[in-house]
Amino acid sequence: MAIATQENFKNYPSNEVLVKIRQIAETGGREVQTVLDEALKEYIERKTKGRPSQQVMNAFAESLAEFDSLYPELAK
């Protein structure tokens, strides 16, 4: 079994992105590294699977359940 190693990441996001990541981390009571890991995993999943994230699909399903009767009217 291979042992995972962590290496230093030499590339950093722009200041604008880093500020937003810090805000998200602070608001959620999480570490910046955790938010970065989650964001990168979601990005990789979208790019490699070519489909929306599970969070998007869950929101879509909730929308359908709540507004299903309205969608035919909007399509007219």
C-alpha positions as CSV (number, residue, x, y, z in Angstrom):
1,M,0.0,0.0,0.0
2,A,1.4,3.4,-1.0
3,I,1.8,6.0,1.7
4,A,0.3,9.4,0.8
5,T,2.8,12.3,1.2
6,Q,2.0,15.9,1.3
7,E,4.1,18.3,-0.6
8,N,4.3,22.1,-0.4
9,F,2.1,23.8,-2.9
10,K,4.2,26.5,-4.6
11,N,1.4,28.1,-6.6
12,Y,-1.1,30.4,-4.9
13,P,-4.4,31.8,-6.0
14,S,-4.8,35.5,-6.8
15,N,-5.4,37.9,-3.9
16,E,-9.0,38.2,-4.9
17,V,-9.6,34.5,-4.8
18,L,-7.6,34.1,-1.6
19,V,-9.6,36.8,0.2
20,K,-12.9,35.0,-0.8
21,I,-11.5,31.6,0.3
22,R,-10.5,33.0,3.7
23,Q,-14.0,34.6,4.1
24,I,-15.7,31.2,3.2
25,A,-13.4,29.4,5.7
26,E,-14.0,32.0,8.5
27,T,-17.8,32.0,7.9
28,G,-17.9,28.2,8.0
29,G,-15.6,27.9,10.9
30,R,-13.1,25.9,8.8
31,E,-9.5,26.0,7.9
32,V,-8.4,27.6,4.7
33,Q,-6.7,24.4,3.7
34,T,-9.9,22.5,4.1
35,V,-11.8,24.9,1.9
36,L,-9.1,24.8,-0.8
37,D,-9.1,21.0,-0.8
38,E,-12.8,20.9,-1.2
39,A,-12.8,23.4,-4.0
40,L,-10.0,21.6,-5.8
41,K,-11.8,18.2,-5.4
42,E,-15.0,19.7,-6.8
43,Y,-13.2,21.3,-9.7
44,I,-11.4,18.0,-10.5
45,E,-14.7,16.1,-10.3
46,R,-16.4,18.5,-12.7
47,K,-13.5,18.4,-15.2
48,T,-13.0,14.7,-15.2
49,K,-16.5,13.5,-15.1
50,G,-18.1,16.1,-17.3
51,R,-21.2,16.5,-15.2
52,P,-22.5,18.8,-12.5
53,S,-21.5,18.3,-8.9
54,Q,-23.7,16.4,-6.5
55,Q,-24.5,19.6,-4.7
56,V,-25.9,21.1,-8.0
57,M,-27.9,18.0,-8.7
58,N,-29.4,18.0,-5.2
59,A,-30.5,21.6,-5.6
60,F,-32.0,20.8,-8.9
61,A,-33.9,17.8,-7.5
62,E,-35.2,20.0,-4.7
63,S,-36.3,22.6,-7.2
64,L,-38.2,20.0,-9.2
65,A,-39.9,18.7,-6.2
66,E,-41.0,22.2,-5.1
67,F,-41.8,23.8,-8.4
68,D,-42.7,20.9,-10.7
69,S,-46.2,22.2,-11.4
70,L,-44.9,25.7,-12.3
71,Y,-42.4,24.6,-15.0
72,P,-45.0,23.7,-17.7
73,E,-46.5,27.2,-17.2
74,L,-43.1,28.8,-17.6
75,A,-42.4,26.9,-20.8
76,K,-45.4,28.4,-22.5
